[in-house]
């Protein structure tokens, strides 16, 4: 099982089985969280939540997976920190003219002469 799937499952349970609140806490889109939960259910082979209009509740399989997921997350090594992106702007594409050397006393290349 993927560790991120387990972390998302635990986050949903910690948010009171409230999926939109868990998506906000994780910083992921709601559709992505639903997809992760569906993928986890297909890996386990059992439904983890009973879905009803009144709200979601954990199934017995979900309760068992919750204890296992918390154990695996605690036993996993800490992830490496994300590399910091250097500050700077986006590189601009050239327009295909290239740069010509400037000769003293000559007009600049690709510039029109000023009319009088």
N, C-alpha and C positions, 0 to 999 in steps of 0.2 A: 504494500500500500504506500502511496505517495504521502510524504510528511505534510505537504501543503494541504492535501485533502483532509487529513486528520485535524490540522490546525483550524481549517475553516469549519469543520464539523463541531469542534469544541467551542469555537467562537459563537456559533449559532446557539448552542446550548447555554453558554454563559450569558448571552444576550436575552435569556428568557424564552428561547425558541421563537425569537422574533427575527425573521430573516432580513428585512430591510434595515433594522438597527445594527445587525451583525455586519451587513455589507458596508454600512457607513463606518463602523469601527475598524474594519479591515482595510477600507479604502479601495474596494473592488466594486465593479458594477453588479447590480442585483442579478442580472441574467447569468453572469459568470459564476456567482455563488450558487445559483440553482443548478447550473450545469455540473459544478463540482459535487454537490450533494447527490445528484442523480448518478454520477459516475461512481461515487463511493458506494451507493446502494447496489449498483450492478456488480461491483467487485465483491461486496459482502454476500450478495445473493438474497438478502432479506430487506424489507423496508425498515428504515431507521426511524421514521416519523409516521404518525397517523395524521393525515391532513384533513382538516375539517374547516368549515366557515368560522367556527368559534375560535380556532387556533390550532396550532400544531402541538402534539405531545410525543414524547419518546416512546418507542415500542420496547419490549424486553430486549430485543436484539440491539437496539440503540443504546440501552443502558449498559449492556455488556461491552459494546464497542467504545463507549465513553470512557470506561475505566481503562481499557486497553490503550486507547488513544492518548489519554493523559500520561500513562506510563511510558509509551514510546516517545512522546514529545519531550518528556523529562530526561529520557536516556539518550536522546539524539545529541550529537555534538553541536556546539554553537556554530551558526553559519558565519562565513567570512563577511566582513563589512563590505558594502558596495563601494566600488572605486569612485572617487570624487571626480566629477567632470570638470575639466578646466574651463575657466570663464573665457568668454570670447564670442564673437559673432560668427555668423555663418559665412563661409567663404563665397565670394561672388564669382560667377563665371565670367570669363572674358568675352568680349563681343567679336573676337576673331580678327581684330586689326593688329594686335601686337604693339610693341613699343619700338619706335625708331629712335636712334640716338639723336640728341639735340646738337646741332652745329651752331657755333656762335656766329651771329650775323645773318643767319638764315631763318626764314619763318618756321614756326613749329609745324611738324608734319601733321597732316590731316586737319589743319585749321584753315579757315578762310582768311584771306587778307582783309583788313579793315578798309572799307571804302571811304572816300572823302565826301 
